């Protein structure tokens, strides 16, 4: 029996995804969770054939969970589904070990296509992302400043850009205030910025928030 796990903090999204998948895979067992910790728990105690996860959830991000899961289940098909544009996020999640990246605006049949592909042990990559990957390899450099950030720095940058304070970020991702402050300093240095306003403007310009 095909076992599919869906992780998204919006119940309406989970219901919609479940309906699409049940129509295509009527005999599959499909379960859902609403946050990152629930996702980790489910993956740790049960076996799954494919995981579909949002990148932004309460607490830890889907990207953070992916990094942890890859250490335990390196071959588990893991699709990232997000409202964010693929040109800003797809390469990062693929480098982190995702089996594929799909925008939430994608047609239902594209989701089914992606699942069937990753179940075969292959990557799901759209033509535009394939072209971007080739370009990145050819250039041997970083096209956007934020691509120089580590996954954790990138996560903290997005939270700072969304208006959260260092203490709020500390509570949300369960790291000390001093650690978050260190991440903030690294981010500012790498991106050559001085204030959170600079981060906000950059993130808006590059459609990161």
C-alpha positions in Angstrom: 0.0 0.0 0.0 1.3 3.4 -1.0 1.8 5.6 2.1 1.8 9.4 1.7 2.4 12.0 4.4 1.3 15.6 3.9 2.7 18.5 6.0 1.2 22.0 5.9 0.0 24.4 8.5 -3.1 25.3 6.5 -5.9 22.8 6.9 -7.6 23.9 3.6 -4.4 23.1 1.7 -4.0 19.7 3.4 -7.7 18.8 2.5 -7.2 19.9 -1.1 -4.0 17.9 -1.5 -5.5 14.9 0.1 -8.5 15.0 -2.2 -6.2 15.2 -5.3 -4.1 12.3 -4.1 -7.1 10.1 -3.2 -8.5 10.6 -6.6 -5.3 9.5 -8.2 -4.2 6.9 -5.7 -7.5 5.5 -4.3 -5.9 2.7 -2.3 -3.2 4.8 -0.7 -2.9 5.6 2.9 -2.7 9.4 3.2 -2.1 11.2 6.5 -1.4 14.8 7.4 0.3 16.9 10.0 0.2 20.7 10.6 3.7 21.6 11.8 7.3 20.6 11.5 7.5 18.8 14.8 4.6 16.6 13.9 6.3 15.9 10.6 9.5 14.8 12.2 7.6 12.6 14.7 5.6 10.8 12.0 8.7 10.2 9.9 10.7 8.9 12.9 8.1 6.3 14.0 6.4 5.3 10.8 7.4 4.2 7.3 6.4 6.4 4.3 6.8 6.1 0.6 6.7 9.9 -0.1 6.5 13.1 1.9 5.0 16.3 0.7 5.9 19.3 2.9 5.4 23.0 2.9 8.6 25.0 3.3 7.1 27.5 5.8 5.4 26.1 8.9 5.2 27.1 12.6 8.4 26.4 14.5 11.0 24.9 12.3 10.9 25.2 8.5 10.4 22.4 6.1 13.9 23.0 4.9 15.3 22.5 8.4 13.3 19.3 8.8 14.5 18.1 5.4 18.1 18.5 6.5 17.4 16.4 9.6 15.4 13.7 7.8 18.1 13.3 5.1 20.6 12.2 7.8 18.2 9.4 8.9 16.3 8.5 5.7 18.6 9.7 2.8 16.5 8.0 0.1 13.0 8.9 1.3 11.2 10.8 -1.5 10.6 14.3 -0.1 8.7 16.9 -2.2 8.7 20.5 -1.1 5.5 22.4 -1.9 5.5 26.1 -1.5 3.8 29.4 -2.4 7.2 30.9 -3.0 8.5 31.3 -6.6 10.6 28.4 -7.7 13.4 30.6 -9.1 14.2 31.7 -5.6 13.7 28.5 -3.6 13.9 25.4 -5.8 17.7 25.2 -6.1 18.2 25.7 -2.4 15.8 22.9 -1.5 17.3 20.6 -4.1 20.7 21.2 -2.8 19.4 20.4 0.7 18.3 17.0 -0.5 14.7 17.5 -1.7 13.4 15.2 -4.4 11.7 18.1 -6.0 10.1 21.5 -5.7 6.5 22.4 -6.7 4.7 25.7 -6.5 1.3 25.6 -4.9 -0.1 27.2 -8.0 0.8 24.1 -10.1 -2.0 22.1 -11.6 -3.1 18.9 -9.8 -1.8 16.7 -12.6 1.7 18.2 -12.1 1.6 17.2 -8.5 0.7 13.6 -9.5 3.5 13.7 -12.1 6.0 14.8 -9.5 4.9 12.1 -7.1 5.2 9.3 -9.7 8.6 10.5 -10.7 10.1 10.7 -7.2 8.6 7.3 -6.4 10.9 5.9 -9.1 13.8 7.4 -7.2 14.2 10.3 -9.6 14.3 14.1 -9.1 11.3 16.2 -10.2 12.8 19.3 -11.8 10.9 21.7 -14.1 12.5 22.8 -17.3 13.1 26.3 -16.0 14.9 25.0 -12.9 16.9 22.6 -15.0 18.1 25.5 -17.1 18.9 27.5 -13.9 21.0 24.6 -12.5 23.0 24.4 -15.7 23.6 28.2 -15.6 24.7 28.0 -12.0 27.2 25.3 -12.8 28.5 27.2 -15.8 28.9 30.4 -13.9 30.6 28.9 -10.9 29.4 31.8 -8.8 26.5 33.1 -6.8 23.8 34.9 -8.8 21.9 36.4 -5.8 23.5 37.6 -2.6 21.1 35.5 -0.4 22.4 32.3 -2.1 25.6 32.8 -0.2 23.8 32.1 3.0 23.6 28.7 4.7 20.2 27.2 5.1 19.9 28.3 8.7 21.1 31.8 7.9 18.6 31.9 5.1 15.8 30.9 7.5 16.8 33.6 10.0 17.1 36.2 7.2 13.5 35.5 6.1 12.2 35.8 9.7 14.1 39.1 10.2 12.7 40.4 6.9 9.2 39.5 8.0 9.5 41.8 10.9 10.3 39.4 13.8 12.7 40.5 16.5 15.8 38.5 17.6 14.0 37.2 20.7 10.9 36.2 18.7 13.0 34.3 16.3 14.8 32.7 19.2 11.5 31.4 20.6 10.2 30.3 17.2 13.2 28.1 16.1 14.4 27.2 19.6 17.8 28.7 19.6 19.3 31.2 22.1 19.1 34.9 21.6 22.9 35.1 21.4 22.9 32.5 18.6 20.3 34.3 16.6 22.3 37.6 17.1 25.4 35.8 15.7 23.4 34.6 12.7 22.1 38.1 12.1 25.6 39.5 12.2 26.8 36.9 9.7 23.9 37.6 7.4 24.5 41.4 7.5 28.2 40.8 6.7 27.6 38.3 3.8 24.9 40.5 2.3 26.7 43.8 2.9 23.8 45.3 4.8 23.5 47.4 7.9 19.8 47.3 9.0 16.8 45.0 9.1 15.1 47.5 6.7 17.8 46.7 4.1 16.9 43.0 4.5 13.2 43.8 4.2 13.7 45.8 1.0 16.0 43.2 -0.5 13.5 40.3 0.3 10.6 42.2 -1.2 12.6 43.0 -4.3 13.6 39.3 -4.7 10.1 38.0 -3.7 11.4 36.1 -0.7 8.6 37.2 1.6 
